[in-house]
Amino acid sequence: MEKRPTRSELSENLTWDLSDLFSTHKDWQNELEAIQKDVEQFAIFKGELGKEASTLYQCLATYEAFQKRVIWVATYANLRNSTDGTDPSRQEDSAKVAQALAIIQAKLSFIQSEILEIPTETIGDFVKQHPQLATYRKMLADLIEKKPYTLSSQIEELLASLSEVHDAPYMIYQRSTSSDMMFASITDEHGNELPMSSALYEDRYELTADNTARRNAYKSFVQTLRQYQHTYTAVYATEVTKQVVMARQRQYDNVTDMLLHPQQVTTDMYHNQLDIIQAELAPHMQRFARLKKEQLGLEELYLCDLKASLDPDFNPVTTYEEATATIVEALGIMGEEYQQVMKQAIQNRWVDLADNIGKRSGAFCSSPYGVHPYILITWTDTMRGAFVLAHELGHAGHFYFAAKEQSLFNTRPSTYFVEAPSTLNELLLANHLLAKTDDERMKRWIITQLLGTYYHNFVTHLLEAEFQKRVYTLAENGTPLTAKVLSEQKKEALANFWGDKVTMDEGAGLTWMRQPHYYMGLYPYTYSAGLTVSTAVAQTIQQEGAPAAERWMNVLKSGGTLKPLDLIQKAGVDMSSPEPIKQAVDFVGSLVDQLEASYQKEK
């Protein structure tokens, strides 16, 4: 049986280069100790921020420089732990960082509290008196918006000191999934025994055309989830209770309003994404499910079959080198400046691509300000992996340019926008591949990859958001969150969307345990918002070429200087209207139409 390697057995070129953050682990340890001492420098500002414009500026400038150092320290520990959560030393480092950050945040909490005590008019006068404060205008405005929901300075300091406790549910979930969850090996259609892990399931087996391997992997996956259901229920229920209590204490009407506030998104924008897509996309995706069932010759289509290839005998494989070359070529439409950053990411070991024991599942991009982004994926030699990598490179490009053009506090836009640059890369890759081939089979495969992107962002993550909405409603109404309740809510959300086209087995309800997103506030629905934006922008770039790409580059470089509606408007898309959502749904429908027509020709 194929064995998963340990981290130490990997070739260096398959891993990311963390020396760009710290040359040695000892250097990191020294800096961790240093920031815990240097936080004391802020004591001189306590009680002084509302007195002079120059004092406020000096504090914010010092705070910004200090935060860069904190980000580097935290990122280094998090990246190391994400690639081997079984290593006790890495676990210890993460714990040290969490403890240090809790203390640091508590000692710095006075900055926000004191700024909120300064009259708004006075802050305006300070900016006029000290022009360099203009750099922090957006940050100050965002803080002022939080004023009605801010507690006393003593309570805010106490809450900051408890950050390690507040973050514990996510930490426990992450550590357990990477270190404790063990999966039974599986067999494929030829009887070969294969290793099984969460990462392998998501990146390989769930996509395989081998019905036996796919369903066996699902059984193994669900079996392990079932063993952890009560533990993860307790962990997630703790997270939900925390959010409910915090919303009440801060005088928000509900948890949703509290979690949407930092995104600077209206409840109408939030509900537009959930309600319109679920209602109008479901018929298209049900047609897609029916087509998949027919083409795979299945008596019943289960949740685990939805990502299986429509054409089992056609699953383009590619090496990492071939895939990255194709991605760079596809993104040439964005211009030389963007393309060069993509090359740097690939050539300079910004990407960690190998599978190993203890590596977390999924993919992500971490972007420490002042260094460069880091991408984690698990490469499995499938062309589908190219879309995953293109997605993460989209995040990398976005934050590279935002950091290059903006100060630290002006770098990150609302999470409502964050998934637009990533999904745009996927769409541009698909357009490029379609333009390069005359092979009908290949075209059909590319369309299914596009549908995979919409399935991931418009279905998977949106149904996660629907599950979140249900859970918060139950919690706010006092319903105990048991494993049975959570699985029932997940299964019902899935069944409502897929109707009778997909058979919901018991394991379907357990899949709420798959995602870490539930510990990230209202993050899941933002995937659909980002893809709505990128759908419109990709179509414009196809039509206009360089001028549209240049507008998008300006949006990326704007970072977090604008609220999401204004930022997206800069790209020519109005997200206050439901029209972009409807247009994106119509595009998905057109993709299903093309697939149905293609198979109809063969009859």
C-alpha positions as CSV (number, residue, x, y, z in Angstrom):
1,M,0.0,0.0,0.0
2,E,1.2,3.5,-0.8
3,K,2.4,5.2,2.4
4,R,2.0,8.8,3.3
5,P,5.5,10.3,3.9
6,T,6.4,12.2,7.1
7,R,7.4,15.8,6.8
8,S,11.1,15.1,7.2
9,E,11.0,12.7,4.2
10,L,9.9,15.3,1.7
11,S,12.1,16.9,-0.9
12,E,12.7,20.6,0.0
13,N,11.5,21.8,-3.4
14,L,8.0,20.5,-2.6
15,T,7.8,22.7,0.5
16,W,7.6,26.4,1.1
17,D,10.6,28.4,2.2
18,L,9.9,29.9,5.6
19,S,13.4,31.4,5.9
20,D,11.9,34.5,4.2
21,L,10.1,35.0,7.5
22,F,12.9,33.8,9.8
23,S,16.2,32.4,8.8
24,T,16.2,30.0,11.7
25,H,13.8,28.7,14.3
26,K,16.1,30.3,16.9
27,D,15.6,33.7,15.2
28,W,11.8,33.2,15.5
29,Q,12.1,32.3,19.2
30,N,14.2,35.4,19.8
31,E,11.6,37.6,18.1
32,L,8.7,36.0,20.0
33,E,10.5,36.9,23.2
34,A,11.3,40.4,21.9
35,I,7.7,41.3,21.0
36,Q,6.6,40.3,24.5
37,K,9.1,42.7,25.9
38,D,8.6,45.5,23.4
39,V,4.9,45.7,23.9
40,E,5.7,47.6,27.1
41,Q,6.8,50.6,24.9
42,F,3.1,51.4,24.5
43,A,2.7,52.2,28.2
44,I,3.7,55.8,27.6
45,F,0.6,56.4,25.3
46,K,-1.9,55.1,27.9
47,G,-4.3,57.9,28.8
48,E,-2.7,60.3,26.3
49,L,-4.3,59.5,22.9
50,G,-7.0,62.1,23.0
51,K,-4.8,65.0,24.0
52,E,-2.6,65.8,20.9
53,A,-2.7,64.9,17.2
54,S,1.0,64.2,17.3
55,T,0.6,61.7,20.2
56,L,-2.2,59.8,18.4
57,Y,-0.1,59.6,15.2
58,Q,3.0,58.5,17.1
59,C,1.1,55.7,18.8
60,L,-0.6,54.5,15.6
61,A,2.7,54.5,13.7
62,T,4.4,52.6,16.5
63,Y,1.5,50.2,16.7
64,E,1.6,49.5,12.9
65,A,5.3,48.8,13.0
66,F,4.8,46.5,16.0
67,Q,1.9,44.7,14.4
68,K,4.1,43.7,11.4
69,R,6.4,41.9,13.7
70,V,3.6,40.2,15.5
71,I,2.2,39.0,12.2
72,W,5.5,37.5,11.2
73,V,5.8,35.6,14.5
74,A,2.3,34.3,14.4
75,T,2.4,33.4,10.7
76,Y,5.6,31.4,11.1
77,A,4.2,29.3,13.9
78,N,0.9,28.8,12.1
79,L,2.5,27.8,8.8
80,R,4.8,25.3,10.5
81,N,1.9,23.8,12.4
82,S,-0.4,23.5,9.3
83,T,2.2,21.3,7.6
84,D,2.6,18.9,10.5
85,G,0.1,19.1,13.3
86,T,1.4,15.9,14.8
87,D,4.7,17.4,15.7
88,P,4.7,18.2,19.5
89,S,7.3,21.0,19.0
90,R,5.1,22.7,16.5
91,Q,2.1,22.4,18.7
92,E,4.1,23.9,21.5
93,D,5.2,26.8,19.3
94,S,1.5,27.5,18.4
95,A,0.5,27.4,22.0
96,K,3.4,29.8,22.9
97,V,2.2,32.3,20.2
98,A,-1.4,32.0,21.4
99,Q,-0.4,32.8,25.0
100,A,1.8,35.7,23.9
101,L,-0.9,37.2,21.7
102,A,-3.4,37.1,24.4
103,I,-1.1,39.1,26.7
104,I,-0.2,41.5,23.9
105,Q,-3.7,42.1,22.8
106,A,-4.8,42.8,26.4
107,K,-2.0,45.3,26.8
108,L,-2.9,47.0,23.5
109,S,-6.6,47.0,24.0
110,F,-6.5,50.5,25.5
111,I,-5.6,51.9,22.0
112,Q,-9.0,51.1,20.6
113,S,-10.8,52.1,23.8
114,E,-9.2,55.5,24.0
115,I,-9.7,56.3,20.4
116,L,-13.4,55.5,20.8
117,E,-13.5,57.9,23.7
118,I,-12.2,60.8,21.5
119,P,-15.1,62.8,20.1
120,T,-15.5,62.3,16.3
121,E,-15.1,66.0,15.7
122,T,-11.8,66.0,17.6
123,I,-10.5,63.1,15.4
124,G,-11.4,65.1,12.3
125,D,-9.5,68.1,13.7
126,F,-6.5,65.9,14.6
127,V,-6.3,64.6,11.0
128,K,-6.3,68.2,9.7
129,Q,-3.6,69.3,12.2
130,H,-1.4,66.3,11.5
131,P,-1.7,65.3,7.8
132,Q,0.2,62.0,8.3
133,L,-2.8,60.8,10.3
134,A,-4.6,60.6,6.9
135,T,-2.9,57.2,6.5
136,Y,-5.1,56.0,9.3
137,R,-8.3,57.7,8.2
138,K,-10.1,54.5,7.1
139,M,-8.9,52.7,10.2
140,L,-10.2,55.5,12.5
141,A,-13.5,55.6,10.6
142,D,-14.0,51.9,11.0
143,L,-13.3,52.2,14.7
144,I,-15.9,55.0,15.1
145,E,-18.5,52.7,13.5
146,K,-17.9,50.2,16.3
147,K,-18.5,52.8,19.0
148,P,-22.1,51.9,19.8
149,Y,-21.1,48.3,20.3
150,T,-18.0,48.8,22.4
151,L,-17.9,47.9,26.0
152,S,-15.9,49.7,28.8
153,S,-12.2,49.8,28.5
154,Q,-11.8,47.5,31.5
155,I,-14.1,44.9,29.9
156,E,-12.5,45.2,26.5
157,E,-9.1,44.6,28.1
158,L,-10.5,41.6,29.9
159,L,-11.9,40.1,26.7
160,A,-8.6,40.7,24.9
161,S,-6.8,38.9,27.7
162,L,-9.1,35.9,27.1
163,S,-8.5,35.8,23.3
164,E,-6.7,32.4,23.7
165,V,-9.8,31.0,25.4
166,H,-12.1,32.6,22.7
167,D,-9.9,31.1,20.0
168,A,-9.8,27.6,21.6
169,P,-12.7,26.1,19.7
170,Y,-11.0,26.7,16.3
171,M,-7.6,25.6,17.7
172,I,-9.1,22.4,19.1
173,Y,-10.8,21.6,15.8
174,Q,-7.7,22.3,13.8
175,R,-5.4,20.2,16.0
176,S,-7.8,17.3,16.2
177,T,-8.4,17.1,12.4
178,S,-4.7,17.3,11.7
179,S,-3.4,15.1,14.5
180,D,-6.1,12.8,15.9
181,M,-8.4,11.9,13.1
182,M,-7.3,8.5,11.6
183,F,-9.0,7.0,8.6
184,A,-9.3,3.3,7.6
185,S,-7.5,2.5,4.4
186,I,-9.7,1.8,1.4
187,T,-9.7,-0.4,-1.7
188,D,-10.3,0.6,-5.3
189,E,-12.2,-1.3,-8.1
190,H,-9.2,-3.5,-8.6
191,G,-8.9,-4.5,-5.0
192,N,-5.8,-2.4,-4.4
193,E,-5.4,-1.1,-0.8
194,L,-5.0,2.7,-0.7
195,P,-4.1,5.1,2.1
196,M,-6.8,7.4,3.3
197,S,-6.7,10.9,4.9
198,S,-8.9,13.9,5.0
199,A,-6.7,15.7,2.5
200,L,-6.6,12.7,0.2
201,Y,-10.4,12.4,0.3
202,E,-11.0,16.0,-0.6
203,D,-8.2,16.3,-3.2
204,R,-8.3,12.9,-4.8
205,Y,-10.9,10.3,-3.9
206,E,-13.9,12.6,-4.0
207,L,-13.0,13.4,-7.6
208,T,-12.1,10.0,-8.8
209,A,-14.0,8.2,-11.5
210,D,-13.5,4.9,-9.7
211,N,-17.0,4.4,-8.0
212,T,-15.6,1.8,-5.7
213,A,-12.7,3.9,-4.4
214,R,-14.9,7.0,-4.2
215,R,-17.7,5.4,-2.2
216,N,-15.3,3.4,0.0
217,A,-13.4,6.6,0.8
218,Y,-16.7,8.3,1.7
219,K,-17.5,5.4,4.0
220,S,-14.1,5.7,5.7
221,F,-14.5,9.5,5.9
222,V,-18.0,9.3,7.5
223,Q,-17.0,6.5,9.8
224,T,-14.3,8.7,11.3
225,L,-16.6,11.8,11.5
226,R,-19.1,9.7,13.4
227,Q,-16.5,8.8,16.0
228,Y,-15.9,12.5,16.6
229,Q,-19.4,13.9,16.3
230,H,-20.0,14.5,20.0
231,T,-16.6,16.0,20.5
232,Y,-16.9,18.4,17.6
233,T,-20.5,19.2,18.6
234,A,-19.2,20.3,22.0
235,V,-16.5,22.4,20.3
236,Y,-18.8,24.0,17.8
237,A,-21.5,24.6,20.3
238,T,-19.0,26.5,22.4
239,E,-18.1,28.7,19.4
240,V,-21.7,29.4,18.8
241,T,-22.4,30.2,22.4
242,K,-19.5,32.6,22.5
243,Q,-20.9,34.5,19.5
244,V,-24.4,34.6,20.9
245,V,-23.2,35.9,24.3
246,M,-20.9,38.5,22.6
247,A,-23.7,39.7,20.4
248,R,-26.0,40.3,23.3
249,Q,-23.3,41.9,25.5
250,R,-22.4,44.3,22.7
251,Q,-26.1,45.2,22.1
252,Y,-26.4,43.8,18.6
253,D,-29.9,42.7,17.6
254,N,-28.5,39.3,16.7
255,V,-25.3,37.3,15.9
256,T,-25.7,37.9,12.2
257,D,-25.7,41.6,12.6
258,M,-22.6,41.4,14.8
259,L,-20.7,39.2,12.3
260,L,-21.7,41.3,9.3
261,H,-20.6,44.5,10.9
262,P,-16.8,44.2,10.3
263,Q,-17.6,43.0,6.8
264,Q,-19.4,46.4,6.2
265,V,-22.2,44.5,4.5
266,T,-25.9,45.1,4.8
267,T,-28.3,42.3,5.8
268,D,-29.9,42.8,2.3
269,M,-26.6,42.0,0.6
270,Y,-26.2,38.9,2.9
271,H,-29.7,37.6,2.3
272,N,-29.5,38.3,-1.5
273,Q,-26.6,35.8,-1.7
274,L,-28.3,33.2,0.4
275,D,-31.9,33.5,-0.9
276,I,-31.5,34.2,-4.6
277,I,-28.8,31.6,-5.2
278,Q,-30.6,28.9,-3.3
279,A,-33.9,29.5,-5.0
280,E,-32.7,30.1,-8.6
281,L,-29.6,27.9,-8.8
282,A,-31.2,24.8,-7.4
283,P,-33.0,23.9,-10.6
284,H,-29.8,24.2,-12.7
285,M,-27.8,22.1,-10.3
286,Q,-30.5,19.5,-10.0
287,R,-30.3,19.2,-13.8
288,F,-26.6,18.8,-13.5
289,A,-27.0,16.1,-10.8
290,R,-29.5,14.2,-13.1
291,L,-27.1,14.3,-16.0
292,K,-24.3,13.0,-13.7
293,K,-26.4,10.2,-12.5
294,E,-27.3,9.2,-16.1
295,Q,-23.7,9.4,-17.4
296,L,-22.2,7.5,-14.4
297,G,-24.9,4.8,-14.8
298,L,-25.8,5.0,-11.1
299,E,-29.0,3.7,-9.7
300,E,-28.8,6.3,-7.0
301,L,-26.7,9.5,-6.8
302,Y,-25.3,10.2,-3.3
303,L,-23.6,13.3,-1.9
304,C,-20.2,11.7,-2.4
305,D,-20.9,11.3,-6.1
306,L,-21.5,15.0,-6.9
307,K,-17.8,15.7,-7.6
308,A,-17.2,12.6,-9.6
309,S,-16.2,13.1,-13.2
310,L,-19.0,13.1,-15.8
311,D,-16.6,11.3,-18.1
312,P,-14.9,8.6,-16.0
313,D,-12.4,7.7,-18.7
314,F,-11.3,11.2,-19.3
315,N,-9.5,12.8,-16.3
316,P,-6.6,14.9,-17.6
317,V,-3.5,14.4,-15.5
318,T,-0.7,16.9,-15.4
319,T,2.5,17.5,-13.6
320,Y,2.9,20.4,-11.3
321,E,5.4,21.9,-13.7
322,E,3.0,21.6,-16.6
323,A,0.1,23.0,-14.6
324,T,2.0,26.0,-13.3
325,A,3.2,26.9,-16.8
326,T,-0.4,26.7,-18.1
327,I,-1.7,28.9,-15.2
328,V,1.0,31.6,-15.9
329,E,0.1,31.5,-19.6
330,A,-3.6,31.8,-18.8
331,L,-3.1,34.8,-16.6
332,G,-1.1,36.6,-19.3
333,I,-4.4,38.5,-20.0
334,M,-3.9,40.3,-16.7
335,G,-0.7,41.9,-17.9
336,E,3.0,41.4,-17.4
337,E,3.0,42.9,-13.8
338,Y,0.5,40.3,-12.6
339,Q,2.1,37.5,-14.5
340,Q,5.5,38.1,-13.0
341,V,4.2,37.8,-9.5
342,M,2.6,34.4,-10.4
343,K,6.0,33.3,-11.6
344,Q,7.7,34.4,-8.4
345,A,5.2,32.4,-6.3
346,I,5.9,29.3,-8.3
347,Q,9.7,29.6,-8.7
348,N,10.6,31.0,-5.2
349,R,8.9,28.3,-3.1
350,W,5.9,30.3,-1.9
351,V,3.9,27.0,-2.4
352,D,3.8,23.9,-0.1
353,L,2.4,21.2,-2.4
354,A,3.4,17.7,-1.1
355,D,1.1,15.5,1.0
356,N,2.5,14.3,4.4
357,I,1.3,12.9,7.7
358,G,0.0,15.7,9.8
359,K,-0.6,18.2,7.0
360,R,-3.9,19.9,7.2
361,S,-6.5,19.3,4.5
362,G,-7.7,21.8,1.9
363,A,-5.9,24.8,0.6
364,F,-5.2,28.3,1.8
365,C,-3.1,31.4,1.2
366,S,-1.5,33.2,4.1
367,S,-0.2,36.7,3.4
368,P,2.1,38.2,6.0
369,Y,2.6,41.9,5.3
370,G,6.1,42.8,4.2
371,V,7.2,39.4,3.2
372,H,5.2,37.5,0.5
373,P,2.2,35.2,0.4
374,Y,2.4,31.5,1.3
375,I,0.2,28.9,-0.3
376,L,-0.7,25.5,1.0
377,I,-2.2,22.8,-1.3
378,T,-1.9,19.1,-1.7
379,W,-0.9,18.3,-5.3
380,T,-2.3,15.1,-6.7
381,D,-1.3,15.3,-10.4
382,T,-4.8,16.1,-11.7
383,M,-5.7,19.0,-13.9
384,R,-8.4,19.9,-11.3
385,G,-5.5,20.7,-9.0
386,A,-4.5,23.5,-11.4
387,F,-7.8,25.2,-10.7
388,V,-7.2,24.9,-6.9
389,L,-3.7,26.4,-7.3
390,A,-4.9,29.2,-9.6
391,H,-7.5,30.0,-6.9
392,E,-4.8,30.4,-4.2
393,L,-2.5,32.3,-6.6
394,G,-5.4,34.7,-7.0
395,H,-5.3,35.4,-3.2
396,A,-1.5,35.7,-3.4
397,G,-1.6,38.2,-6.3
398,H,-4.3,40.2,-4.5
399,F,-2.5,40.6,-1.2
400,Y,0.9,41.0,-2.9
401,F,-0.2,44.1,-4.8
402,A,-2.3,45.4,-1.9
403,A,0.6,45.2,0.4
404,K,2.9,46.8,-2.1
405,E,0.7,49.8,-2.6
406,Q,-0.9,50.3,0.9
407,S,0.1,50.5,4.5
408,L,-0.6,47.6,6.8
409,F,-3.9,48.9,8.1
410,N,-5.1,49.7,4.6
411,T,-4.2,46.3,3.0
412,R,-7.1,44.0,3.7
413,P,-10.6,44.6,2.3
414,S,-13.8,43.2,3.7
415,T,-14.0,39.4,3.6
416,Y,-17.1,40.0,1.4
417,F,-14.7,40.8,-1.5
418,V,-11.8,38.5,-0.6
419,E,-12.9,35.5,-2.8
420,A,-13.3,37.6,-5.9
421,P,-9.6,37.7,-7.0
422,S,-9.2,34.0,-6.3
423,T,-12.2,32.8,-8.3
424,L,-11.4,35.2,-11.1
425,N,-8.2,33.3,-11.7
426,E,-10.1,30.0,-11.9
427,L,-12.4,31.6,-14.6
428,L,-9.5,33.0,-16.5
429,L,-7.8,29.6,-16.5
430,A,-11.0,27.9,-17.8
431,N,-11.4,30.5,-20.6
432,H,-7.8,30.0,-21.6
433,L,-8.1,26.2,-21.7
434,L,-11.3,26.5,-23.7
435,A,-9.7,28.8,-26.3
436,K,-6.8,26.4,-26.7
437,T,-8.6,23.3,-27.6
438,D,-10.9,22.0,-30.4
439,D,-11.4,18.7,-28.6
440,E,-15.0,18.4,-27.7
441,R,-14.3,16.0,-24.9
442,M,-11.7,18.4,-23.4
443,K,-14.2,21.3,-23.7
444,R,-16.8,19.3,-21.9
445,W,-14.3,18.5,-19.2
446,I,-13.4,22.2,-18.8
447,I,-17.0,23.1,-18.5
448,T,-17.4,20.6,-15.7
449,Q,-14.4,22.2,-13.9
450,L,-16.2,25.5,-14.2
451,L,-19.2,23.9,-12.7
452,G,-17.0,22.5,-10.1
453,T,-16.0,26.1,-9.2
454,Y,-19.6,27.1,-8.9
455,Y,-20.5,24.0,-7.1
456,H,-17.8,24.7,-4.5
457,N,-18.6,28.4,-4.1
458,F,-22.3,28.7,-5.0
459,V,-23.4,25.4,-3.5
460,T,-21.0,23.9,-0.9
461,H,-20.1,27.1,0.8
462,L,-23.6,28.6,0.5
463,L,-25.2,25.6,2.1
464,E,-22.6,26.0,4.8
465,A,-23.9,29.5,5.2
466,E,-27.5,28.2,5.3
467,F,-26.4,25.7,8.0
468,Q,-24.8,28.6,10.0
469,K,-28.0,30.7,9.7
470,R,-30.1,27.8,11.0
471,V,-27.7,27.1,13.9
472,Y,-27.5,30.7,15.1
473,T,-31.3,30.9,15.0
474,L,-31.6,27.8,17.1
475,A,-29.0,29.0,19.5
476,E,-30.6,32.4,19.9
477,N,-33.9,30.7,20.6
478,G,-32.4,28.6,23.3
479,T,-32.3,25.2,21.5
480,P,-29.5,22.9,22.8
481,L,-27.1,22.1,20.0
482,T,-26.6,18.4,20.1
483,A,-24.9,16.2,17.5
484,K,-28.4,15.0,16.4
485,V,-29.6,18.6,15.9
486,L,-26.6,19.7,13.9
487,S,-26.7,16.6,11.6
488,E,-30.4,17.0,11.1
489,Q,-30.0,20.7,10.1
490,K,-27.1,19.9,7.7
491,K,-29.0,17.1,6.1
492,E,-32.2,19.2,5.7
493,A,-30.3,22.1,4.2
494,L,-28.7,19.7,1.6
495,A,-32.0,18.0,0.9
496,N,-33.9,21.2,0.4
497,F,-31.4,22.3,-2.3
498,W,-31.0,19.0,-4.1
499,G,-34.6,17.7,-3.9
500,D,-35.0,14.1,-5.0
501,K,-32.1,14.3,-7.4
502,V,-29.6,13.3,-4.7
503,T,-30.1,10.6,-2.0
504,M,-29.2,11.8,1.4
505,D,-27.7,9.0,3.5
506,E,-27.0,9.4,7.2
507,G,-23.4,10.4,6.5
508,A,-24.6,13.5,4.6
509,G,-25.7,15.1,7.8
510,L,-22.3,14.5,9.4
511,T,-20.5,16.5,6.8
512,W,-21.1,19.7,8.7
513,M,-17.9,18.6,10.5
514,R,-15.7,19.0,7.4
515,Q,-15.2,22.7,7.4
516,P,-13.2,25.0,9.6
517,H,-15.2,27.9,8.2
518,Y,-17.8,27.7,11.0
519,Y,-15.1,29.1,13.3
520,M,-14.5,32.1,11.1
521,G,-17.7,34.1,11.6
522,L,-19.9,34.5,8.5
523,Y,-17.2,33.5,6.1
524,P,-18.8,30.7,4.0
525,Y,-21.4,32.9,2.2
526,T,-18.6,35.3,1.1
527,Y,-17.4,32.7,-1.4
528,S,-20.6,33.2,-3.4
529,A,-20.3,37.0,-3.2
530,G,-16.7,36.8,-4.5
531,L,-17.6,34.5,-7.4
532,T,-20.6,36.7,-8.3
533,V,-18.1,39.6,-8.7
534,S,-15.5,37.6,-10.5
535,T,-18.1,36.2,-13.0
536,A,-19.0,39.7,-14.1
537,V,-15.4,40.8,-14.2
538,A,-14.2,37.7,-16.2
539,Q,-16.9,38.4,-18.8
540,T,-15.8,42.0,-19.0
541,I,-12.2,41.1,-19.4
542,Q,-13.1,38.7,-22.2
543,Q,-14.9,41.4,-24.0
544,E,-12.6,44.4,-23.4
545,G,-9.2,42.8,-22.7
546,A,-6.5,45.0,-21.3
547,P,-8.6,48.0,-20.2
548,A,-10.8,45.8,-18.0
549,A,-7.7,43.9,-16.7
550,E,-6.1,47.3,-15.8
551,R,-9.3,48.3,-13.9
552,W,-9.1,45.1,-11.9
553,M,-5.4,45.6,-11.1
554,N,-6.4,49.0,-9.7
555,V,-9.0,47.3,-7.5
556,L,-6.4,44.8,-6.2
557,K,-4.0,47.6,-5.4
558,S,-6.7,49.5,-3.5
559,G,-6.5,46.9,-0.8
560,G,-8.7,47.8,2.1
561,T,-9.0,51.6,1.5
562,L,-12.6,51.3,0.4
563,K,-15.8,49.6,1.7
564,P,-16.8,46.5,-0.3
565,L,-19.6,48.1,-2.3
566,D,-17.3,51.0,-3.4
567,L,-14.4,48.7,-4.1
568,I,-16.5,46.4,-6.3
569,Q,-18.1,49.4,-8.0
570,K,-14.6,50.4,-9.1
571,A,-14.6,47.2,-11.1
572,G,-17.9,48.1,-12.7
573,V,-20.2,45.8,-10.6
574,D,-23.0,46.9,-8.4
575,M,-23.5,44.4,-5.6
576,S,-26.3,46.5,-3.9
577,S,-28.5,45.1,-6.7
578,P,-29.5,41.4,-7.1
579,E,-28.8,41.6,-10.8
580,P,-25.1,40.4,-10.7
581,I,-26.2,37.4,-8.7
582,K,-29.0,36.6,-11.2
583,Q,-26.5,37.0,-14.1
584,A,-24.0,34.6,-12.4
585,V,-26.8,32.0,-11.8
586,D,-27.8,32.4,-15.5
587,F,-24.2,31.7,-16.5
588,V,-24.2,28.5,-14.5
589,G,-27.5,27.5,-16.2
590,S,-25.8,28.1,-19.6
591,L,-23.0,25.8,-18.6
592,V,-25.4,23.0,-17.8
593,D,-27.2,23.7,-21.1
594,Q,-24.0,23.2,-23.0
595,L,-23.3,19.9,-21.2
596,E,-26.8,18.6,-21.8
597,A,-26.5,19.6,-25.5
598,S,-23.1,18.0,-25.8
599,Y,-24.3,14.6,-24.5
600,Q,-27.5,14.8,-26.5
601,K,-25.4,14.9,-29.7
602,E,-24.0,11.5,-28.8
603,K,-27.4,9.8,-28.6
